[in-house]
Amino acid sequence: MKVFKTLALSALLATSAAPVSAAEQTLLNSSYDIARELFADYNPLFAAHWQEKTGESVTIKQSHGGSSAQARAIMQGLQADVVTFNQVTDVQVLYDRGKLIDKNWKENFPNSSSPYYSTTAFLVRKGNPKNIENWDDLAKDDVASVFPNPKTSGNARYTYLAALGYAQKAFGKDNTEQQDQFLKQLLANVAVFDTGGRGATTSFVERGIGDVLVTFESEVNNIRQQYGSDKYDIVVPKTSILAEFPVAVVERNAKRNGTTELATEYLSYLYSEKAQRLLADFNYRVHHPDVVKDNADRFPEVELLTVEAIAGSWDQAMKTHFASGGKLDQLQRR
Amino acid sequence: MPWAARQQRVLPGFGISLGVSLLFISLILLLPASGLIMQTSQMSWQEYWFAITDPRIVASYKVTAGAALIASLLNGVIGLLFAWVLVRYNFTGKRFVDALVDLPFALPTAVAGVTLATLYADNGWIGSVLANVGIQVAYTPLGIVIAMMFTSLPFVVRTVQPVLEEISQEEEEAGTVLGASDSAVFWRIILPTIKPALLVGVALSFTRSLGEFGAVIFIAGNMPYVSEITSLMIFVRLQEFDFPAASAIASVILMASLSLLFAINLWQGRYLKRIHGR
């Protein structure tokens, strides 16, 4: 009881003390589920930079969840100042449905407002017993794969589109019949459709389900570091997809909170060398030339197809493939 | 309200207490329900029909209702047994077991789901044993049944228990003395008395299972047309930012649960009337 009292008292003090030190600004970063550790490391880096630049200290709060769910929360009133998502559509929806961000948000920062990127890769069990080297191996009869449900996970939408991109190259862009056949088989081989990327990781690693986990290359590397290189091997297919991690200032919230300048700086500092090194440490691919050179051996050369090249645009991809009654629904129909 | 004021009550103020009750019912039950109706009212009938009859959704109704039916029936048997043991026998740790029955209510369902998935996976404690005899539980419809049974078992136990406690042993003894076999005593004396409570428990267990989400999705495997539950389909529609379609599917579950509860209430009323003549 006493502990509770002190807690309540200190909480009260904290809230009442906040307006006094007006120099202290707060920033809320709304991000995707598996970026928790990344931003926990980035925030102190940025806070030091901001202190040096302006002499002010800053408190950065993090909010994590599936990025579609986060976008929904912001539309319903979550006061996030910036978003750092893993899918363009989840940012775009903030403009389309609520005019919460700038119309030309993609041009506000370099590289289409994506400070880092990744691709889709495979994690297989040690020694690669099923000999999985490329996308076509995932459609073989005796291979069970694990990736989340494309309906609920941006991560899995990249997987689906990467497989489609491979099929377009292998069978010809117009040969939709063979592409469909391939995708159908690949989808039928999925052992568990978890609702998110971390769930799929748990199914593959903890529960021992399936022969191959298909997820972001960054996640594949993190798992291998965490669970040991003696248990898993990494396979990066020769052809894969460019998975961008877009960022944007939620202008309406930032304006109200008086954090526009801070929010903008928070995102542009992601392009600095220090931040890019940190991102590379978390196994993301980055743009800074020096950092790229230093990490060349860790990120194999891969042909990265863009969503635009595979499906026209994200908007188009959502409509034709992932909307209800779309291609994905048809391919999974029984 | 003279008929209420006529008698001295322990708690005074019939008017105000009824008012407060109605206010809370409105805020907590009716407001969300009307919000749901408002969301769906943005759709035309055709859109509504299209949203709720998508083949994948229909498949999920079958999986959900089928698994809920099996789970609640099994719970009827197991719950009755549980209640019987708790009422009729004395053993050490009885109070602990009694408290344990409520665990599924106290535990966040997501925790239950993760735990069950761990136990029943092919490399889990229970799953590895079952896998030896060729039964796979996790990531199949069977897993859904298990998860639903877990979260809704207390309903049966807690509705049957007090009724069992009230049955006087004299009736049973009378039956035995008059030469009835044990099974006849059970079928003709015990079962008729607890039948309404048992049925209500099973029905509550069924309606709860219809809406269960957290515990199920971790163990279901979520394969389209095989092990996708309706609540997951609502979640999927929300992820697509298709709020009206999500509400439309939710309204189907709401209506199913409401009509079932209503039917049970009606039946129970009639049954009690027959028994007690009031």
Interface residues (C-beta under 8 A of the other chain):
Chain A: G66 S68 A69 A71 R72 V93 R97 N149 K151 T152 V190 A191 V192 F193 D194 T195 G199 E206 R207 G208 I209 F322 A323 S324 G325 D329 Q332 R333 R334
Chain B: D54 P55 R56 A117 T118 A121 D122 N123 G124 A138 Y139 I217 F218 G221 N222 M223 P224 Y225 L232 F235 V236 R237 L238 Q239 E240 F241 D242 A245
